[in-house]
Amino acid sequence: MIDLELKADFARAAETDALADALDYAAISNRVIAVCDQSRFQLLEALAEHLATLLLAEFSIAGLRMTITKPGAVEAADGVGVVIQRP
């Protein structure tokens, strides 16, 4: 499971209430899904770093906080995961 918090200038979108002025969340989601479907990372850390670099380069975001959780990875926990933050 991947949870993203995005940092961007949302002032214009808030002012106009227009979809055209907002981040394209569907495009961001589709890009994350495509990378996950096409890649085979051994570590959650490697996937997180790859996704962060890609999203910052391809979309109008200034920073992000990403949590990736792998349910059932260890017996005594619901899941394990990593959290990374970029500016």
N, CA and C of each residue as an Amber inpcrd file, in Angstrom:
protein
   261
   0.8410000  -1.1630000   0.0000000   0.0000000   0.0000000   0.0000000
   0.8940000   1.2350000   0.0000000   0.5440000   2.2140000  -0.8150000
   1.3130000   3.4490000  -0.9210000   0.4100000   4.6190000  -0.5730000
   0.8860000   5.4420000   0.3620000   0.1800000   6.6510000   0.7560000
   1.0650000   7.8390000   0.4200000   0.5300000   8.8150000  -0.3020000
   1.2870000  10.0010000  -0.7080000   0.6700000  11.2590000  -0.1260000
   1.5320000  12.1050000   0.4250000   1.1610000  13.4690000   0.7860000
   2.0180000  14.3600000  -0.0960000   1.3930000  15.2170000  -0.8720000
   2.1130000  16.0320000  -1.8470000   2.1720000  17.4860000  -1.4090000
   3.3380000  18.0910000  -1.6060000   3.5170000  19.5180000  -1.3440000
   3.5460000  20.2390000  -2.6870000   2.6760000  21.2190000  -2.8180000
   2.6030000  21.9930000  -4.0570000   1.9370000  23.3260000  -3.7490000
   1.9700000  24.2100000  -4.7090000   1.2680000  25.4810000  -4.5740000
  -0.1760000  25.2580000  -5.0260000  -1.0540000  25.1570000  -4.0550000
  -2.4600000  24.8870000  -4.3410000  -3.3010000  26.1640000  -4.3910000
  -2.6610000  27.3320000  -4.2790000  -3.3860000  28.6010000  -4.1860000
  -4.2700000  28.8530000  -5.4080000  -3.7290000  28.6410000  -6.5790000
  -4.4940000  28.9070000  -7.8080000  -5.7170000  27.9920000  -7.8890000
  -5.5300000  26.7170000  -7.6180000  -6.6480000  25.7710000  -7.6650000
  -7.7020000  26.1200000  -6.6150000  -7.2570000  26.5290000  -5.4390000
  -8.2000000  26.9080000  -4.3880000  -8.9710000  28.1690000  -4.7690000
  -8.2800000  29.0940000  -5.4220000  -8.9040000  30.3560000  -5.8270000
  -9.9320000  30.1560000  -6.9360000  -9.5820000  29.3680000  -7.9340000
 -10.4560000  29.2050000  -9.1010000 -11.4410000  28.0550000  -8.9700000
 -11.1220000  27.1000000  -8.0960000 -11.9330000  25.8870000  -7.9510000
 -12.0720000  25.1650000  -9.2880000 -11.0130000  25.2740000 -10.1060000
 -11.0290000  24.6700000 -11.4390000 -10.0900000  23.4710000 -11.4900000
 -10.5820000  22.3890000 -12.0120000  -9.7900000  21.1750000 -12.1420000
  -8.5150000  21.4100000 -12.9460000  -8.5860000  22.2700000 -13.9330000
  -7.4240000  22.5510000 -14.7900000  -6.2660000  23.1850000 -14.0150000
  -6.5610000  23.8090000 -12.8670000  -5.5260000  24.4560000 -12.0640000
  -5.0080000  23.5690000 -10.9350000  -5.5040000  22.3700000 -10.8400000
  -5.1300000  21.4530000  -9.7590000  -4.1470000  20.3960000 -10.2600000
  -3.5180000  19.7260000  -9.3140000  -2.6890000  18.5800000  -9.6780000
  -3.5770000  17.5030000 -10.2870000  -3.0440000  16.7650000 -11.2150000
  -3.7820000  15.6730000 -11.8390000  -3.5220000  14.4040000 -11.0270000
  -4.3500000  14.2040000 -10.0060000  -4.1550000  13.0700000  -9.1040000
  -4.2940000  11.7350000  -9.8240000  -5.1510000  11.6790000 -10.8190000
  -5.3040000  10.4410000 -11.5900000  -4.0150000  10.1180000 -12.3370000
  -3.3810000  11.1250000 -12.9250000  -2.1200000  10.9020000 -13.6450000
  -1.0200000  10.4600000 -12.6880000  -0.9760000  11.0670000 -11.5110000
   0.0260000  10.6790000 -10.5110000  -0.2090000   9.2360000 -10.0830000
  -1.4520000   8.9090000  -9.7900000  -1.7980000   7.5470000  -9.3800000
  -1.4700000   6.5330000 -10.4730000  -1.8270000   6.8490000 -11.7050000
  -1.5390000   5.9420000 -12.8220000  -0.0440000   5.7400000 -13.0090000
   0.7410000   6.7880000 -12.7960000   2.2020000   6.6770000 -12.9450000
   2.7710000   5.7660000 -11.8700000   2.3040000   5.9260000 -10.6360000
   2.7660000   5.0720000  -9.5340000   2.3990000   3.6170000  -9.8140000
   1.1830000   3.3800000 -10.2420000   0.7350000   2.0160000 -10.5450000
   1.5690000   1.4160000 -11.6700000   1.8320000   2.1860000 -12.7140000
   2.6300000   1.6830000 -13.8410000   4.0290000   1.2940000 -13.3920000
   4.6570000   2.1330000 -12.5850000   6.0060000   1.8110000 -12.0890000
   5.9690000   0.5370000 -11.2550000   5.0000000   0.4170000 -10.3820000
   4.9070000  -0.7780000  -9.5300000   4.6390000  -2.0350000 -10.3580000
   3.8240000  -1.9170000 -11.3950000   3.5180000  -3.0630000 -12.2520000
   4.7080000  -3.4930000 -13.1090000   5.5350000  -2.5230000 -13.5180000
   6.6200000  -2.8050000 -14.4590000   7.9710000  -3.0350000 -13.7920000
   8.0570000  -2.8260000 -12.4930000   9.3520000  -2.9100000 -11.8080000
   9.3600000  -4.0430000 -10.7980000  10.5300000  -4.5020000 -10.5010000
  10.7090000  -5.5390000  -9.4870000  11.8140000  -5.1080000  -8.5340000
  11.4340000  -4.4080000  -7.4840000  12.3870000  -3.9730000  -6.4690000
  12.4350000  -5.0050000  -5.3550000  13.6100000  -5.2500000  -4.8330000
  13.7720000  -6.1550000  -3.7070000  13.4060000  -5.4680000  -2.3890000
  13.6580000  -4.1570000  -2.3190000  13.4540000  -3.4200000  -1.0760000
  12.4100000  -2.3230000  -1.2360000  11.6130000  -2.1320000  -0.2000000
  10.6710000  -1.0200000  -0.1910000  11.4110000   0.3100000  -0.2860000
  12.5850000   0.3730000   0.3330000  13.3910000   1.5960000   0.3040000
  13.7580000   1.9870000  -1.1280000  14.1250000   1.0100000  -1.9200000
  14.5030000   1.2770000  -3.3140000  13.2950000   1.7500000  -4.1190000
  12.1570000   1.1240000  -3.9220000  10.9350000   1.5450000  -4.6050000
  10.5580000   2.9650000  -4.1980000  10.6180000   3.2560000  -2.9120000
  10.2600000   4.5870000  -2.4220000  11.1570000   5.6610000  -3.0230000
  12.4540000   5.4250000  -3.0320000  13.3910000   6.4020000  -3.5980000
  13.1420000   6.6000000  -5.0940000  12.9170000   5.5120000  -5.8000000
  12.6610000   5.5910000  -7.2350000  11.3930000   6.4060000  -7.5120000
  10.3180000   6.0910000  -6.8020000   9.0620000   6.8020000  -7.0090000
   9.1850000   8.2810000  -6.6570000   9.8590000   8.5890000  -5.5600000
  10.0150000   9.9840000  -5.1480000  10.7560000  10.7830000  -6.2080000
  11.8520000  10.2420000  -6.6950000  12.6340000  10.9200000  -7.7280000
  11.7970000  11.1460000  -8.9800000  11.0850000  10.1330000  -9.3920000
  10.2530000  10.2060000 -10.5930000   9.1230000  11.2250000 -10.4470000
   8.4030000  11.1760000  -9.3400000   7.2690000  12.0770000  -9.1540000
   7.7070000  13.5330000  -9.0680000   8.8140000  13.7810000  -8.3790000
   9.3170000  15.1520000  -8.2790000   9.7610000  15.6810000  -9.6420000
  10.2570000  14.8070000 -10.4900000  10.7260000  15.2180000 -11.8160000
   9.5810000  15.4010000 -12.8140000   8.5430000  14.5980000 -12.7050000
   7.5010000  14.5840000 -13.7310000   6.2660000  15.4290000 -13.4340000
   6.0760000  15.8040000 -12.1800000   4.8630000  16.5350000 -11.8170000
   5.2140000  17.8350000 -11.1030000   4.2820000  18.7590000 -11.0710000
   4.5040000  20.0770000 -10.4620000   4.3160000  20.0150000  -8.9490000
   5.1670000  19.2330000  -8.3110000   5.1230000  19.1400000  -6.8560000
   6.4720000  19.5770000  -6.2920000   6.4190000  20.2350000  -5.1450000
   7.6320000  20.7600000  -4.5120000   8.2300000  19.7720000  -3.5300000
   7.4360000  18.8330000  -3.0800000   7.9200000  17.8530000  -2.1200000
   6.8640000  16.8000000  -1.8850000   7.2340000  15.7980000  -1.1200000
   6.2860000  14.7340000  -0.8290000   6.6830000  13.9910000   0.4310000
   5.7100000  13.3340000   0.9810000   5.9220000  12.3760000   2.0670000
   5.2350000  11.1040000   1.5920000   5.9940000  10.0180000   1.5520000
   5.4760000   8.7560000   1.0320000   5.6400000   7.6560000   2.0740000
   4.5650000   6.9280000   2.2900000   4.5960000   5.7590000   3.1610000
   4.2650000   4.5490000   2.3060000   5.1330000   3.5490000   2.3490000
   4.8690000   2.2930000   1.6420000   4.8220000   1.1910000   2.6900000
   3.7230000   0.4670000   2.7140000   3.5300000  -0.6040000   3.6860000
   3.3340000  -1.9250000   2.9510000   3.9950000  -2.9510000   3.4650000
   3.8500000  -4.2950000   2.9030000   3.1450000  -5.1630000   3.9520000
   1.8430000  -5.3900000   3.7700000   1.0970000  -6.1980000   4.7350000
   1.6010000  -7.6410000   4.7700000   1.6190000  -8.2050000   5.9650000
   1.9750000  -9.6080000   6.1170000   3.4320000  -9.9480000   5.8900000
   4.3040000  -8.9600000   5.8680000   5.7220000  -9.2240000   5.5870000
   6.4160000  -9.9560000   6.7330000   5.9770000  -9.7000000   7.9370000
   6.5170000 -10.4200000   9.0960000   5.3530000 -10.9620000   9.9090000
   5.5970000 -12.0710000  10.5500000   4.5400000 -12.8080000  11.2230000
   3.8850000 -12.0400000  12.3720000   4.6590000 -11.3350000  13.1600000
   4.1370000 -10.7210000  14.3830000   3.6130000  -9.2960000  14.1870000
   3.3980000  -8.8880000  12.9570000   2.9200000  -7.5250000  12.7110000
   1.9210000  -7.5120000  11.5610000   1.0980000  -6.4910000  11.5430000
   0.1560000  -6.3350000  10.4310000   0.8880000  -6.0640000   9.1280000
   2.0260000  -5.3920000   9.2380000   2.8200000  -5.0650000   8.0560000
   4.0730000  -4.3210000   8.4550000   4.9600000  -4.1540000   7.4980000
   6.1630000  -3.3490000   7.7080000   6.2040000  -2.3060000   6.6000000
   6.9250000  -1.2300000   6.8690000   6.9550000  -0.2060000   5.8440000
   8.0610000   0.8010000   6.0290000   8.1130000   1.7260000   5.0860000
   9.0830000   2.8140000   5.1140000   8.3390000   4.1220000   4.8790000
   8.9160000   5.1790000   5.4040000   8.4090000   6.5260000   5.1800000
   9.5770000   7.3670000   4.7040000   9.3980000   8.0710000   3.5940000
  10.4280000   9.0040000   3.1400000   9.7800000  10.3590000   2.9140000
  10.5880000  11.3790000   3.0690000  10.1140000  12.7380000   2.8560000
  11.1440000  13.4820000   2.0410000  10.6830000  14.1970000   1.0610000
  11.5500000  15.0260000   0.2260000  11.0430000  16.4460000   0.3380000
  11.9500000  17.3990000   0.2530000  11.7010000  18.7990000   0.6470000
  10.3060000  19.0880000   0.9770000
